[in-house]
Amino acid sequence: MENYNSFFQILESEEKKEFEILFEDKTTWYDTDQAGKQNWDKSKDKIAKFDKILKDFIEFQVDTQTNNDMYNLSYIIFPYINFQAYFENNTINRDISFENAIFQGVTFFTNISFICNANFKYTTFSNIVMFSDSIFQKNADFYNATFKSDATFLSATFKENAYFSFSKFEGDAIFASAKFYKTFNCLNTFIKKFFLMDDVIIHGIKFNGLVHGNASYLKVIGLNNNKVQSLNKNHFANKESARLIKAHFEKQNNITEANKYFVIEQEKYIEELKNNENRTDDNRVRKLIPLYFNKIVSHFGTDWVRAILILLLWGIIADNIFLLTKNNDNNLVFNWKYFGFSLIVALSYITTYGHNVKGKILKELFLGLLLFVYIIFAFNDNLNHIVKLLNPINAFKDDDIFEGYEAFGAFVRVISATIIYQIIVAFRQFTRRG
């Protein structure tokens, strides 16, 4: 009531008194049983009066064109209420402000179409609230809202940004099958119980600082230009958002799903290091080199096939470079034709990788086929020589293959050992338990 006059200074005293019921505390309007369930039967007459006054108040704002074509329902204290009864065709056709409003009973916004902005900043929902199947055509702002019981946004559609920053969910937060055409912003949001995100279609995710109990993120799909696609780095605002979901799947020992979000986390980490804000980081280049190496060789430790193919390709290139400088070992002769072919293979793979040829399998099959052709038709005599070059264990044996070229040999075997480690890591990603 402290903000009553600031909102309605234009009203006559009689009109102000009529609307006072909207701002009255409703905690005495219901009884609560041992299970905590509310019973509003004793206040049927009061609720009927509230309904009439609320409809009059909404109509009054339309007739007087107050608040710049906005429904201002801020600071109102609502009983049990279903908003389908207040707007024609379940459509709210102008900006609506519930800022600092309190919903003390079960609240239904199901199948409501918010054509304009919906403002629920600092709103308190004391009981269950349902936004199932509702459509938010413009921004939906739940900044610092408090949900003291379960909040359901099942199959809701958010055409613009959905802001839930600093909101508090003391019950479950249900967003299963929701569609987010822009960013779902849960910056520093707290969810005490269950966070359900199954089958969500989403364009942008900003979850840094999000805290929740149990959760489910199964079958989350990306959205770009109104077309569904697999989630990638472009759907995440920062690496922290991907890390949070990855950590959830790791906690469940769901390594397959965790790997997907680990890749996105690393991609976002590269983006952050390349950002102008990090140009002064003295270790930026040192951090980027192993990240890029890990990305190219094994897709951040998640693709062992790629790592094996890269090892084979590295062996071909290293062998040709070695023969270019040492042209008389066991009748193995450097051949510009073969060396050029290996470079073409390498550049072809890098090109397909950089331009995101559809599906990793296509890239791997393409590279593998080229290498197979190379080995069969041009490479039989050099195969044993390449194995000797690449084998890092030979560095600890009486091996004179790099005699006179020890620095080059150390370089080849360090790279080889690093790639082999990537193969081991990638294999382990799909075989480890806990």
N, C-alpha and C positions, 0 to 999 in steps of 0.2 A: 504493500500500500504506500510505501514511502515515495514511490515514483508515480503515483496515481495522477497527481495534478500536473506533473511535467508532461504527461502524455495527452491529457484531455483538458487543457486550459480553455479550449473553445466551447466546452459544454456548459450548459446552464446547470445550476445546482440541482434541479430536479433530475436532469439526465445523469449527472454524476452519481446521485444516490441510486438510480435504477441500475447502473452498471457495477455497483459495489460488490454484488454477489460474485462477479467474475474473479475478484481478488481476495475473497475470503478463504481462510484456511479450511480445507475439507477433511481434516483428520477426524473430526467428530461426526462425519456423515456416514461412516461405515463401522461395522464390527469386525473383529478379527478372530478366527477360530484358532485352535491349538496348532494347526499346521501352517498358520500364517496367511491363510486365504481370506480375502476381504469379502464382506457381505454388505452391499449397499441398499438392501431392500427397505430399510427404515427411512431412507432419504429419497424415495422415488419422486415425491412432490418437489423437493428441492432440486433434484437433477432435472426434472421437467422444466422448472423455472430457469435453471441455469442454461439449458438448451435454448429456450426461447430468447433469453437475454443475449446469449452469444450470437445467435442468428441475427437478432436485431442490431447488435454491435457491428457484425460483419457487414450487414446491409447499410448501416449508417456510414461506414467508411467508404462504401461504394457511392452512395448518394451525395456525400459531401466532398468526394475526391480528396480526402485527407491523406497525409503521409505520401504524397507523390505516387499515387496509384499502388500503394502497398497495403496489404493486410497486416496491421500491427497488433499482434496478439502477445506482446511481451509482458512478462510479469503476471500473466493470468495463472491462476491455480485451478487445474482441471480435475474433475472427478473421473470416474469411469466414463470413457468416451469413444465413439466411433465416428471418425471424420467423414465417412461416406455420406452422412446425413446432412452435411453443411454446405456442400458445393455441388453445383449442377453437373451431372455426368461424371462425378468423381474427379473433376478437373479444377485445379487451383490456377487461375489464369493471370495472376499478378504476383509480384514478389510478396513473400509472406515471412513475417518476423515473429518467432517464438522465443526470442532472446530472454534468458532468465525466467522463462516460464517453468511451472512445476506441474507434472502430470502425476497425480497421487493415486489414480486407479489404473487398471489395465487400459491400454491405449491402442487403438487400431488406426493405422494409416494404410491399410491394405488396398491394393488396386487403385491408389490415388496417383493422378498425373500432375506433377508439379511443373507447369509450363515455364514458370519464372524461377528466380533464385529462392532457395529455401534456407532460412536462417534459424538454426537451433543452437546458437552459441550460448554456453553457460546454462543450457536447459537441463533440468533434472527429471528423470523418469523413475518414479519411486516403485513402479510395478512393471509387469511385462509390457513391452511395446513391440508392435508388429508393423513392419514396413514391407511385408512380403508382396512381390509382384508390382510394387510401386515404380514409377518412372520419374526420375529427376532430369528434366530437360536442360536445366541450367545448373549452376553450382549448388551442391548440397553441403552446408557448413555446420558441422557438429563440433566445432572447436570447444574444448574444455567442457563438453557435455558429460553428465553423470548418469549412468544406467545402473540402477540399484538391483535390477533383476535381469532376466534374459532379454536380449534385444535381437530380433529376427529381421534380417534383410534378405530373406530367401528369394532368389530369382528377381531381385530388384535390379533396375537399370539406371546407371549414372552416365548421362550423356556428356557432362562436363566434369570438373574436378570434384572429388569427394573428400572433404576435410574432416578427419577425426583426430587431429593433433591434440595431444594432452587430454584426451577423453579418458574416462574411467568406466570400465565394464565390471561390475561386481558379480555378474552372472555370466552366462554364455553369450558369445557374440557370433551369430549365425549369418554368414555371407555366402553359403553354398549356392552355386548356379547363378550368382550375380554377374552382371556385365559392367565393366568399367571402361568407358571409351576414352577417358583421360587418366589422370593420376589418382590412385587410392593412397591418400596421405595419412599414415598412422605414426607420425613423428611423436615419440615419447608417449605413446598410448599404452594404457595398462588394462589388461584383460585378466581377471582373476581366475576364471575357469576355462572353458573350452572355446577355442577360436577355430571355427569351421570355414575353410576356404576351398572345399572340394568343388571341382567342375567350374571354377571361376574363369571367366574370360576377361583379360585385363590388358590395358595399354601401358600403364605406368605404375610402378611400385615404389613407395617411399616408406620403408619400415624401420629406419634407423631409430633406435631407442625404444622400439616396441617390446613390451614385456607381456608374456602370456603364460598360462598354465599349459595344459595339453592343447594340441592343435592337430589339424589335418590339412595338408596342402596337395592332396592327390588330384591329378588331372588338371592342374592349372595351365591354361593356354594363353598364349600371347595374342595381342590384337594390334594390327598396324594397317592404317588406311582402310579400316572396316573389314579387314580380312584376317582370319585366324591363322596363327603360325606357332611354331615352337617358341618357347621363351628364349630370349637371348639378352645380351647385355643392354640393348636399347630399351628394354622394358623396365630397367632398374635405375633408380636415381643415383645410387651409390653402391659400393661394395658391401657396406654394412647391411643393406637390405637383403642381398643375396646370402651373405654369411649367416644371417639369422635363420633363414629357411634351411640352409645347408646343415647348420648345427642341429636343427630339429630332426632332420632325417638321420643324421649320424647318431643321435641319441636313441633313435628307434632301430639302429643297425640296418637301415634301408640304404645300403651303400650305392645302389644303382641310381636312386633319386638324388642322393647327396652329391654324387659325382657331377650331375648336371649343374647344380647350383655352385659347386666349387669352381667349375670352369667359368661361369659368369662372374663369380667373385674375383677371380684372377684377371679377367678381362677388364673389369671395372677398376682394379688396382693399377693396371697399366694406364688406363685413362687418367686416373688421379695423378700418377707420377708425371705424365706428360702435360698436365694442366699447368698453365702459366704461373699459378700460385706456388707451384713446387719447383720453379726454375732455380731457386736459391738453395735447394737441397743438394749438398755436396755429394751425397751418396746416391743421387737419383739415377745416374747412368749405371752404377754398379748394381742397383736393384733391377733396372730394366733389362740388362743383358741376360741374366738367367731366366727372367720371366719370358722374354721372347724366345729364348732357346727352348724352354720347356713347352711353350705354345706350339712352336713349329715341329719339334721332334715327336711329341707324344700327346698333343692336345691337353696339356697340363696333367700328364700322368693318367689319362683315361683311354688312350688308344694305343694298344700294344702293336697292332698291325702296322700302323704308321711308323712307330719307332723302329721296327724290324726293317721296313723298307728304307727308312732314312739311313740306317746303319749300312745297308747294302749299297745305297747310293754314295754314301761317304767313302766306302771302301773303293768303289770304282774311281771316284775323283782323286782320292789320295794315291791310289796306285798309278794313275796316269801322271800325276804331278811328280811322283817319285821317279818314274821311268823317264820323264822329261829331263831330269837332272842326272840320272844314272842309267845310261843307255846300253849297258853291256852285261847285264846279269842274267845268266841262264837262258840266253837267247830270247829274253823278254824285251821287246822293242816298243818304244813309245810310238803311238799311231795317232796322228792329228784327227783322223776320221773318227776313231773310237772316242777320243777325248771330246771332240765336238758333240758327238752323240750324247755323251753323259751330261754335258752342260745343257743340251736341249732338254733332256729328261728332267734335270734339276729345275730349270727355268719354267718348264711346263707345269711342274708340280706347284712351284711357288705361285705361278699365275692363277692356277685353278683354286689354290688355297685363298689367295688374296681376293678373288672375285666371287667367293662363296658358291662354287659350283654345287648344284643341288645334291645334298647328301654326302656325308663323308665317305660312304662306300664307293661312290663313283670316283672320287679322287684316288682312293687307295687302289681300286681296280685299274684305273688309268696308269698310275705310276707302276704298279706291279706288272702290268702287261708289257710296258716299255722295258723294264728291267729284265723281264724274262726273255724277251726278244734279244736284248743286248747280250745276255749271258749265253744263250743257245748258239747264236750265230757269230759272235765276235769275241767271246770272252773265255772259252774253255781253258786255254793254256794259262790264263792269269788267275784262275780261281784260287788255287792253293797259295799263290803269292799274296793275294788279298787277305786271305785268312791269317797268314803270318803277320801281315802289316797291322791288322786290326786287333789281334789278340793281345790284350794288355798284360796277360800273364807272362808272355815271352820277355817282357822287360826284366823279369827276375831270373831268367835263364841265360845260359851261355849262348847268346843269339847275336850273330854278326850281320843280320840283315840290314841294319841301319849303320853299319860301320862307316865312319866318316860323315855320317848325316844324323848324328845323335840328337841334335836339337829338333830337327824335323820329325824324327822318330818319336821323341817325347810328346811333341804336339799332336801327332796322329793318334797315339795311344791314350792320351788324356781325353781327347774328343771321343774316341771309341769307348773308353770306360764310362764316360758320362752318358753316352747314348744307351749303352748296355744297362746302366743303372735305371734309365727311363723305362726300358723294356720291363725290368723287374718290378718297378713301381706300378706300371700300368697293369701287369698281370696280377699283382697283389690287390689292386683296387677291386677286382671282381672275385677274389677268392678269400679275402680276410673276413673274419667274424669278430665283431666287437673290437 
